[in-house]
């Protein structure tokens, strides 16, 4: 066992926390911007102005060709406002900031392993091998920081969005300590095991925590319309609408949409996207000149465009003069994102889509995680179970638990357990309420369902009625994370492709739970479930469980 870690670990963690807060405060001050007004030419050449309030729900900026005519409060009359850093510049700044904080975390983590005692013996700092330990510690710092760089954990393309950033940090750290374990076995340096049993877990948690806190700060700024890459979306109107809709719905989207370019369109037109009027800046033939005029940093190609591959190739070349990126949007990524790999063959870039795996070692590991997580939850939450059982029993006649037949993996039925949140006989009265259905697709949902008991309302709001499903997880009928468990009548109404939701076990939580639950449109719920079925990962499951905990504390769409 590790001894002597208490004081040293506490001091080091406090130092890291203070430094992180100080740097975070400095970044917050640096990231502040002031209101401004933009002037643009409307249809027919008429002049108009638009203010810069916080970023709207669709994330659209004012039309391009705009010029700043306002000034920052407190700045001298006639002085231009301070230049706001672009999203690309902020991404580079964030990468440098993370390089500094990552190095600090690595040094502190290795220092903890150097000064603590392993299994009651001497630490490196106290033993005769302190010189050897110092060299080993220095080598570990160099190797660890090098691995974080080699695995591109600070690539601007993964910062602030998705799970790739966390996966790369975990993989880089695991590989380093795998090498260290081999070294320790070969040379039998007993005190050095403290690096493995102390520095490794402390470092992983601190690195991931550092990324999480930084991401929260970064995403808050993006939600306020800052640190975004200015982009123009080009393509056919329907493809453009789809891409804009996906960007608008994505929390922490990295793009500020200046406008769109459509085939044969002219400046001054408007494109309606879910009730928002997005300015048309030019035709697709004139998009490069538009990029130069409005200072766009990226052009997003939303599907096929006139000219095909030749047009896209020449567009990429012509955008180089403006240092603008070319981004190709593919609807294939909706269901196959992590399984897509680029493999160039003699200069020909081929997109490979890996076949999804529904069995094998990864699923065995998922089952082990289910058993461990469900067992721990049932033990730790047993006092809460008892309190909820008493509340449900006193709420009215009927059993404490409600068992309902649901459809599991491969269409096999099972009995899902919940705390009863409705009056007895609720199923029999369902037919009378179908005309008041507020649910999406084949789902039945009512925000003010008269069958729900008084205690059932707040239990549903915080998902407490679903806690007994940990027993279904333990018995192997469900998983901690997976698609929503459907009713038999819902499965009978599925379209053909929707049945793919049944290829793996349903989950207590999933992407549907952390993205709006009952507020989700039916097609969006299906898309999320299909994406999860084909692309799930252990790290992704951990992130979903963490997001579920936050969703339970701040519930949305739960009724």
C-alpha positions in Angstrom: 0.0 0.0 0.0 1.0 3.6 -0.5 1.9 5.4 2.7 2.7 9.1 3.4 0.7 10.4 0.4 -1.7 12.4 2.5 0.2 15.7 3.2 2.2 15.7 0.0 -0.7 14.8 -2.2 -2.9 17.5 -0.6 -0.2 20.2 -0.9 0.4 19.3 -4.6 -3.3 19.2 -5.5 -3.8 22.6 -3.7 -1.0 24.1 -5.7 -2.4 22.8 -9.0 -5.9 24.1 -8.1 -4.7 27.5 -7.2 -2.6 27.8 -10.3 -5.5 26.6 -12.4 -7.9 29.1 -10.9 -5.4 32.0 -11.3 -4.7 31.2 -15.0 -8.5 30.6 -15.5 -9.2 34.1 -14.1 -6.6 35.6 -16.4 -8.1 33.8 -19.4 -11.6 35.0 -18.4 -10.4 38.6 -18.4 -8.5 38.1 -21.6 -11.6 36.6 -23.2 -14.0 39.5 -22.4 -15.3 41.4 -25.4 -17.4 44.5 -25.7 -20.6 45.1 -27.6 -20.4 46.4 -31.1 -22.6 47.3 -34.1 -22.3 45.9 -37.6 -23.4 47.6 -40.8 -24.3 45.6 -43.8 -26.0 46.1 -47.2 -29.5 44.7 -47.4 -31.4 43.6 -50.4 -31.3 46.2 -53.2 -28.3 47.9 -51.7 -30.2 49.5 -48.7 -28.2 50.0 -45.6 -29.0 48.4 -42.3 -27.4 47.8 -38.9 -27.4 44.9 -36.6 -26.2 44.7 -33.0 -24.1 41.9 -31.5 -26.2 40.4 -28.7 -25.3 37.0 -27.3 -25.2 34.3 -29.9 -28.7 33.2 -30.9 -30.0 29.6 -30.9 -29.0 29.0 -34.4 -25.6 30.6 -34.0 -25.8 32.8 -37.0 -23.8 36.0 -37.4 -24.7 39.1 -39.2 -24.4 39.0 -43.0 -20.9 39.2 -44.4 -19.5 42.3 -46.0 -20.1 43.9 -42.7 -17.9 46.6 -41.2 -17.6 47.6 -37.6 -18.9 51.1 -37.0 -19.3 51.1 -33.2 -16.7 51.5 -30.6 -15.8 50.0 -27.3 -17.2 51.7 -24.2 -14.5 53.9 -22.7 -12.4 54.0 -25.9 -11.6 57.5 -27.4 -14.0 58.8 -29.9 -13.1 57.7 -33.4 -10.8 54.9 -32.2 -11.6 51.5 -33.6 -12.6 48.8 -31.1 -10.1 46.3 -30.0 -9.6 43.5 -32.4 -11.3 40.2 -31.3 -9.2 37.1 -31.7 -10.5 34.6 -34.2 -11.6 31.1 -33.3 -8.5 29.7 -34.9 -6.2 32.0 -32.9 -8.0 31.1 -29.7 -7.5 27.4 -30.5 -3.8 27.9 -30.8 -3.8 29.9 -27.6 -5.7 27.1 -25.8 -3.2 24.5 -27.1 -0.4 26.5 -25.6 -2.2 27.0 -22.3 -2.9 23.2 -22.1 0.8 22.5 -22.9 1.7 24.5 -19.9 -0.9 23.1 -17.5 -0.3 19.5 -18.7 3.4 19.9 -18.0 2.6 21.2 -14.5 0.3 18.3 -13.8 2.9 15.8 -15.0 5.6 17.3 -12.9 3.5 17.4 -9.8 2.2 13.8 -10.3 5.7 12.4 -10.7 6.9 14.4 -7.7 4.2 12.7 -5.6 5.5 9.3 -6.7 9.1 10.4 -5.9 8.4 11.6 -2.3 5.8 9.0 -1.0 6.7 5.6 0.5 5.6 2.4 -1.3 4.3 -0.4 0.9 5.7 1.0 4.1 9.3 1.1 2.7 11.4 4.1 1.8 10.6 6.6 -0.9 13.2 7.5 -3.6 13.7 10.8 -1.8 14.6 9.0 1.4 16.6 6.1 0.0 20.2 5.6 -1.1 18.9 5.3 -4.6 17.7 8.9 -4.7 19.9 9.8 -7.6 18.6 6.8 -9.6 15.1 7.9 -8.6 15.7 11.5 -9.7 16.9 10.3 -13.1 13.9 7.9 -13.4 11.5 10.7 -12.4 13.0 13.1 -14.9 12.9 10.5 -17.6 9.2 9.8 -16.8 8.4 13.5 -17.0 10.0 13.7 -20.4 8.4 10.5 -21.7 5.0 11.5 -20.4 5.0 15.0 -21.8 6.4 13.7 -25.1 3.6 11.1 -25.3 0.9 13.8 -24.8 2.5 15.7 -27.7 3.0 12.6 -29.9 -0.6 11.4 -29.5 -1.8 15.0 -30.4 -3.8 15.5 -27.3 -3.8 19.2 -27.9 -4.8 19.1 -31.6 -7.1 22.1 -32.2 -9.5 19.8 -34.1 -10.3 17.8 -30.9 -10.2 20.6 -28.3 -13.5 21.6 -26.7 -15.7 19.0 -28.4 -16.3 15.2 -28.3 -14.5 12.5 -26.4 -11.3 12.2 -28.6 -9.4 14.6 -26.5 -10.0 12.5 -23.3 -9.3 9.3 -25.2 -5.9 10.5 -26.4 -4.9 11.7 -23.0 -5.8 8.3 -21.5 -4.1 6.3 -24.3 -0.9 8.4 -24.1 -0.7 8.0 -20.3 -1.5 4.3 -20.3 1.2 3.6 -22.9 3.8 5.5 -20.9 3.1 3.6 -17.7 2.9 0.3 -19.6 6.6 0.9 -20.6 7.3 1.9 -17.0 5.8 -1.3 -15.6 8.1 -3.4 -17.9 11.1 -1.3 -16.7 10.2 -1.9 -13.0 9.8 -5.7 -13.5 13.2 -6.0 -15.3 15.2 -3.8 -12.9 13.3 -4.5 -9.7 13.4 -1.0 -8.3 11.0 -1.4 -5.4 10.5 2.3 -4.5 9.7 3.1 -8.2 6.4 1.3 -7.9 5.1 4.4 -6.2 5.2 6.1 -9.6 2.9 3.4 -10.9 0.4 3.3 -7.9 0.4 7.0 -7.2 1.6 9.1 -10.1 -0.5 7.1 -12.6 -4.0 7.6 -11.1 -3.3 11.1 -9.8 -1.9 12.1 -13.2 -4.8 10.6 -15.2 -7.4 12.3 -13.0 -5.6 15.6 -12.9 -5.0 15.7 -16.7 -8.6 14.8 -17.5 -9.9 17.2 -14.8 -7.7 20.0 -16.3 -9.1 19.3 -19.7 -12.7 19.3 -18.4 -12.4 22.6 -16.5 -10.7 24.2 -19.5 -13.3 22.9 -21.8 -16.2 24.2 -19.7 -14.6 27.7 -19.7 -14.0 27.5 -23.5 -17.5 26.2 -24.3 -19.1 28.9 -22.1 -17.2 31.5 -24.2 -18.3 29.8 -27.4 -21.9 29.8 -26.2 -21.6 33.6 -25.8 -20.5 33.9 -29.4 -16.7 34.1 -28.8 -13.7 32.0 -30.0 -15.7 30.8 -33.0 -14.3 30.0 -36.5 -16.0 32.3 -39.0 -17.4 30.1 -41.7 -19.4 30.1 -44.9 -21.5 27.1 -45.9 -21.9 26.2 -49.6 -24.0 23.7 -51.4 -27.5 22.9 -52.5 -30.2 24.6 -50.3 -31.4 21.3 -48.7 -27.8 20.2 -47.9 -27.0 23.6 -46.5 -30.1 23.6 -44.3 -29.2 20.2 -42.9 -25.6 21.2 -42.0 -26.7 24.5 -40.5 -29.3 22.7 -38.4 -26.7 20.3 -37.1 -24.3 23.1 -36.2 -27.1 25.0 -34.5 -28.1 22.1 -32.3 -24.6 21.2 -31.3 -23.7 22.5 -27.9 -20.3 24.3 -28.1 -20.3 24.4 -31.9 -17.0 25.7 -33.2 -18.3 27.8 -36.1 -19.8 31.2 -36.4 -21.9 31.1 -39.6 -21.4 34.3 -41.6 -23.8 33.2 -44.3 -24.2 30.8 -47.2 -23.3 30.5 -50.9 -25.7 28.7 -53.2 -25.5 27.7 -56.9 -26.8 30.4 -59.1 -27.7 32.6 -56.1 -26.9 36.3 -55.7 -26.0 38.5 -52.8 -29.0 39.9 -50.8 -31.1 36.8 -50.9 -32.1 35.0 -47.7 -32.3 31.2 -46.9 -34.9 30.1 -44.4 -33.4 27.6 -41.9 -35.9 26.4 -39.2 -37.4 29.8 -39.0 -34.1 31.7 -39.1 -33.2 33.9 -42.1 -29.6 33.3 -43.1 -28.0 35.7 -45.6 -26.9 34.4 -49.0 -23.5 36.0 -49.6 -22.8 34.9 -53.2 -23.1 32.1 -55.7 -20.8 29.1 -55.3 -18.7 30.5 -58.2 -17.8 33.7 -56.3 -17.2 32.2 -52.8 -13.5 32.8 -52.8 -13.9 36.5 -53.3 -16.5 36.5 -50.6 -14.1 34.8 -48.2 -11.6 37.6 -48.8 -14.2 40.3 -48.2 -15.8 39.0 -45.0 -12.7 37.4 -43.5 -14.0 33.9 -43.3 -11.7 31.3 -41.9 -13.4 28.2 -43.2 -15.6 27.1 -46.1 -17.9 24.2 -45.3 -19.0 22.2 -48.4 -22.4 20.7 -47.5 -22.8 18.0 -50.1 -22.5 17.9 -53.9 -21.9 21.2 -55.7 -21.8 22.1 -59.4 -18.4 21.2 -60.9 -18.1 18.2 -58.6 -14.6 17.0 -57.5 -12.8 19.4 -59.9 -14.6 22.4 -58.3 -13.7 21.2 -54.7 -10.1 20.6 -55.6 -9.7 24.1 -57.2 -11.6 25.7 -54.3 -9.1 24.2 -51.8 -6.2 25.6 -53.9 -7.8 29.1 -54.2 -8.6 29.3 -50.4 -4.9 29.0 -49.6 -4.3 32.6 -50.5 -6.8 33.6 -47.7 -5.5 30.9 -45.2 -9.0 29.5 -45.0 -9.8 25.9 -44.3 -11.9 23.7 -46.6 -14.3 21.5 -44.6 -16.2 18.7 -46.3 -19.5 17.6 -44.6 -20.6 14.0 -45.1 -24.0 12.6 -44.0 -22.2 9.3 -43.7 -20.6 10.5 -40.4 -24.1 10.5 -38.8 -24.0 6.8 -38.3 -20.3 5.9 -38.9 -18.2 8.7 -37.5 -15.6 6.9 -35.4 -15.4 4.0 -37.8 -14.3 6.2 -40.8 -10.6 6.1 -41.7 -8.7 7.7 -44.5 -6.2 5.4 -46.2 -4.4 7.0 -49.2 -3.5 4.5 -51.9 -1.0 5.8 -54.5 -2.3 9.4 -54.0 -5.9 8.4 -54.0 -7.6 9.1 -50.6 -10.0 6.3 -49.9 -12.6 6.5 -47.1 -12.9 3.2 -45.3 -15.8 2.5 -43.0 -15.1 -0.3 -40.5 -17.8 -3.0 -40.0 -19.5 -2.4 -36.6 -18.8 -5.2 -34.0 -21.6 -6.5 -31.9 -19.6 -9.1 -30.0 -16.1 -9.8 -28.9 -13.6 -8.5 -26.3 -14.9 -5.0 -26.3 -18.3 -6.2 -25.4 -16.9 -8.5 -22.6 -15.2 -5.4 -21.1 -18.5 -3.5 -21.4 -20.3 -6.4 -19.5 -17.6 -6.3 -16.7 -18.1 -2.5 -16.4 -21.9 -3.1 -16.1 -21.5 -5.7 -13.4 -19.1 -3.5 -11.4 -21.1 -0.3 -11.8 -24.5 -2.0 -11.1 -23.2 -3.8 -8.0 -21.6 -0.7 -6.6 -24.8 1.4 -7.3 -27.1 -1.2 -5.6 -24.9 -1.2 -2.5 -24.3 2.5 -2.2 -27.9 3.5 -3.1 -29.6 1.0 -0.8 -30.5 3.6 1.8 -32.1 5.8 -0.9 -33.9 2.8 -2.2 -35.4 2.2 1.2 -36.5 5.9 1.6 -38.1 5.9 -1.9 -39.9 2.6 -1.3 -41.5 4.0 1.9 -42.6 7.2 0.0 -44.1 5.2 -2.9 -45.9 2.9 -0.5 -47.4 5.8 1.4 -48.4 7.6 -1.9 -51.4 5.4 -2.5 -52.6 1.8 -3.0 -50.4 -0.4 -5.2 -47.0 -2.1 -5.2 -43.8 -0.3 -4.7 -42.2 -1.6 -7.9 -43.7 -1.4 -11.3 -42.7 -4.2 -13.8 -43.2 -3.7 -17.4 -42.3 -5.9 -20.4 -39.8 -4.2 -22.7 -37.9 -5.5 -25.7 -34.2 -6.1 -25.2 -31.2 -7.3 -27.4 -32.2 -9.3 -30.5 -35.9 -8.6 -29.8 -35.9 -10.7 -26.6 -38.6 -9.5 -24.1 -37.7 -8.9 -20.4 -39.3 -7.4 -17.3 -38.0 -3.9 -16.6 -38.2 -2.8 -13.0 -39.0 0.8 -11.9 -40.4 2.5 -8.8 -44.1 2.9 -9.3 -44.8 6.5 -10.4 -48.4 6.1 -11.6 -51.7 5.1 -10.1 -52.7 1.4 -10.3 -54.4 0.5 -13.5 -52.6 3.2 -15.5 -52.0 0.9 -18.5 -55.7 0.2 -18.8 -56.5 3.9 -19.2 -53.8 4.6 -21.8 -56.2 4.2 -24.7 -58.4 7.0 -23.4 -55.4 9.4 -23.4 -54.0 8.6 -26.9 -55.7 11.7 -28.4 -53.7 13.9 -26.1 -50.4 12.3 -26.9 -47.5 14.8 -27.0 -44.8 12.2 -27.7 -42.7 12.0 -30.8 -43.1 9.2 -33.4 -44.3 5.9 -31.8 -43.7 7.2 -28.3 -46.5 8.2 -25.9 -45.7 11.1 -23.7 -47.8 13.7 -21.8 -46.2 16.5 -19.9 -49.2 16.6 -17.4 -50.2 12.9 -17.4 -53.1 12.6 -15.0 -52.0 9.0 -14.1 -48.7 10.2 -12.5 -48.8 10.3 -8.7 -47.6 13.3 -6.7 -44.3 11.7 -5.7 -44.0 10.2 -9.2 -43.7 13.7 -10.7 -40.5 14.6 -8.9 -39.1 11.1 -9.1 -39.5 11.2 -12.9 -38.1 14.6 -13.1 -34.8 13.5 -11.4 -35.0 9.9 -12.9 -35.2 8.4 -9.4 -37.9 6.0 -10.5 -35.4 4.3 -12.9 -32.8 3.4 -10.2 -34.1 -0.2 -9.7 -33.0 -0.9 -13.3 -29.5 -1.5 -11.9 -30.9 -4.9 -11.0 -31.8 -5.4 -14.7 -28.2 -4.5 -15.5 -26.8 -6.9 -13.0 -28.9 -9.8 -14.4 -27.7 -9.0 -17.9 -31.0 -7.8 -19.4 -29.8 -4.2 -19.7 -26.6 -2.2 -19.8 -25.5 0.9 -18.0 -25.4 2.8 -21.3 -27.4 1.9 -24.4 -30.4 2.7 -26.6 -33.7 3.4 -24.9 -35.6 0.2 -23.9 -38.7 0.1 -26.1 -42.2 -1.3 -25.6 -43.4 -4.1 -27.8 -46.0 -1.8 -29.5 -43.3 0.7 -30.3 -41.1 -2.1 -31.9 -44.0 -3.2 -34.0 -44.3 0.4 -35.4 -40.5 0.6 -36.3 -39.3 1.2 -39.8 -36.9 -1.4 -41.1 -33.7 0.4 -40.2 -34.9 1.4 -36.7 -34.7 -2.3 -35.7 -30.9 -1.9 -35.5 -31.5 -0.3 -32.1 -32.0 -3.9 -30.9 -28.6 -5.1 -31.9 -27.2 -4.4 -28.4 -28.7 -4.3 -24.9 -30.8 -1.3 -24.0 -29.4 1.0 -21.3 -30.4 2.9 -18.2 -29.0 5.9 -19.9 -27.8 6.8 -23.3 -27.4 9.6 -25.8 -31.2 10.1 -25.8 -31.0 10.7 -22.0 -28.4 13.4 -22.2 -29.7 15.2 -25.2 -33.2 16.2 -24.2 -35.1 12.9 -23.5 -38.8 13.5 -24.2 -38.2 16.8 -25.9 -36.3 15.1 -28.7 -38.0 14.7 -32.1 -38.5 11.0 -32.9 -36.1 11.0 -35.9 -33.4 12.6 -33.8 -33.8 10.0 -31.0 -33.5 7.2 -33.6 -30.4 8.8 -35.1 -28.7 9.1 -31.7 -29.5 5.5 -30.8 -28.3 4.1 -34.2 -25.1 6.2 -33.9 -24.5 4.7 -30.4 -25.2 1.1 -31.5 -22.6 1.2 -34.2 -19.9 3.5 -32.6 -20.0 3.0 -28.8 -16.8 2.9 -26.8 -15.9 2.4 -23.1 -14.6 6.0 -22.9 -17.8 7.2 -24.6 -19.9 5.3 -22.0 -18.0 6.9 -19.2 -18.6 10.4 -20.6 -22.3 9.6 -21.1 -22.6 8.4 -17.5 -21.0 11.7 -16.3 -23.3 13.7 -18.5 -26.3 11.7 -17.1 -25.3 12.7 -13.6 -25.3 16.4 -14.7 -28.7 15.9 -16.5 -30.2 14.4 -13.3 -29.1 17.5 -11.4 -30.4 19.9 -14.1 -33.2 17.9 -15.7 -34.7 18.7 -19.1 -37.3 16.9 -21.0 -38.1 14.6 -18.1 -41.8 13.9 -17.5 
